[in-house]
Amino acid sequence: MEDFSTPLQKMSLQDCSEITCMIKVKNQMWVGGRGLSQGKVKGKVYVLDTERKLVEKELVGHTDVVKSLCSAEDRYVLSGGGKEEGKIAIWKVEESLGFQFV
């Protein structure tokens, strides 16, 4: 069971205008939502290192807001776009090598 006696921590997500979902994968927190990318509003996935309080990566693979995140055996993360787009992106989780859009 989680220890809820420790205080909550805040992290800033640059250019993030909306958070819609989160999932913990290995030692990372994946956050789905919407934010600016190259001057346009896009669906984004932020990969966070919560221990160091850093954004490791901002992944852009959707034109609409990211509505859902799902982990497949801690090797892949699937992100689902909103109804305007209706697509699923598959991200390969490789902590030491970065991230690949599959």
Secondary structure, 3 states (H helix, E strand, C coil): CCCCCCCCCCCCCCCEEEEEEEEEECCEEEEEEEEEECCEEEEEEEEEECCCCEEEEEEEEECCCEEEEEEECCCEEEEEECCCCCCEEEEEEECCCEEEEC
